[in-house]
Amino acid sequence: MSTNLLIVVSLGEALLVIVVLALALVDIRRRLNRIASGLETLGSALSSVESEHLRPLRPAVEDINDAFTRIIGLMPGVADKAAIVARHARER
């Protein structure tokens, strides 16, 4: 093969690699734009769910958490009384 032919083939190969990479990057950009659009839709839907459905539940959840806090505070006393009852049951 002649040197000129090798140069032309090498340039053609380099040009082909550049074209393939450019096409791949264009496809990646298209896919990323589609993903970004989907994430934007999801974000607005989640924002809507939070504002319309979750925020009104907050006072009820706080009341339930307060009740659980009070119950947990009573647990040591209940455990002590249960131990007394269990001790009396064993003695019988």
Secondary structure, 3 states (H helix, E strand, C coil): CCHHHHHHHHHHHHHHHHHHHHHHHHHHHHHHHHHHHHHHHHHHHHHHHHHHHHHHHHHHHHHHHHHHHHHHHHHHHHHHHHHHHHHHHHHC
